[in-house]
């Protein structure tokens, strides 16, 4: 699963820098989310992102099939 905020940022004409300031997080945090390199996101941050971008988590969370060995019982 990954977060895709590029389209929403472009739609709202918000820069990554401006988003980081509005969310009170570092630019690096937003840049990692933007680039898809973030592996963890706090639910409070996800909620704040959705509020600012005027979307739902379904609009920015993308499911990508991966190795499901984490859920495989032995």
C-alpha positions in Angstrom: 0.0 0.0 0.0 1.3 3.5 -0.7 0.1 7.1 -0.5 -0.3 9.1 -3.6 -0.7 12.8 -3.0 0.8 14.3 -6.2 -2.5 14.7 -8.0 -4.3 16.2 -5.0 -1.4 18.7 -4.5 -1.5 19.7 -8.1 -5.3 20.0 -8.0 -5.2 22.2 -5.0 -2.1 24.1 -6.1 -0.4 23.4 -2.9 3.4 22.8 -2.7 5.0 20.2 -0.6 6.6 23.0 1.4 3.3 24.7 2.1 1.7 21.3 3.0 4.5 20.6 5.5 4.0 24.0 7.1 0.2 23.6 7.4 0.7 20.1 8.9 3.5 21.2 11.2 5.7 18.4 10.0 9.1 18.5 8.3 9.5 18.9 4.6 11.3 15.6 4.5 8.2 13.8 5.9 6.0 15.3 3.2 8.6 14.7 0.5 8.9 11.0 1.5 5.1 10.7 1.3 5.1 12.5 -2.0 7.8 10.2 -3.5 6.2 7.1 -2.1 9.2 6.2 0.1 7.3 6.6 3.4 6.6 3.2 4.9 4.6 4.3 7.9 2.0 7.1 8.4 0.3 8.2 11.6 -3.5 8.1 11.4 -3.6 11.7 12.7 -1.3 12.8 9.9 -3.5 10.9 7.4 -6.6 12.6 8.7 -4.9 16.0 8.5 -3.7 15.3 5.0 -7.2 14.4 3.9 -8.6 17.5 5.6 -6.2 19.9 3.8 -6.5 18.1 0.5 -10.3 17.8 0.9 -10.4 14.1 0.2 -10.8 10.7 1.8 -8.2 8.1 2.5 -9.6 6.2 -0.4 -8.6 9.0 -2.7 -4.9 8.9 -1.7 -4.2 5.4 -0.5 -3.3 2.9 -3.3 -3.3 -0.8 -2.7 -0.4 -2.6 -4.5 -0.3 -6.4 -4.3 2.8 -7.5 -2.4 4.2 -10.5 -0.6 1.6 -11.5 2.0 3.9 -13.7 4.0 3.2 -11.5 7.0 -0.3 -13.0 7.2 0.6 -16.5 6.3 0.1 -19.0 9.1 2.8 -21.6 9.7 
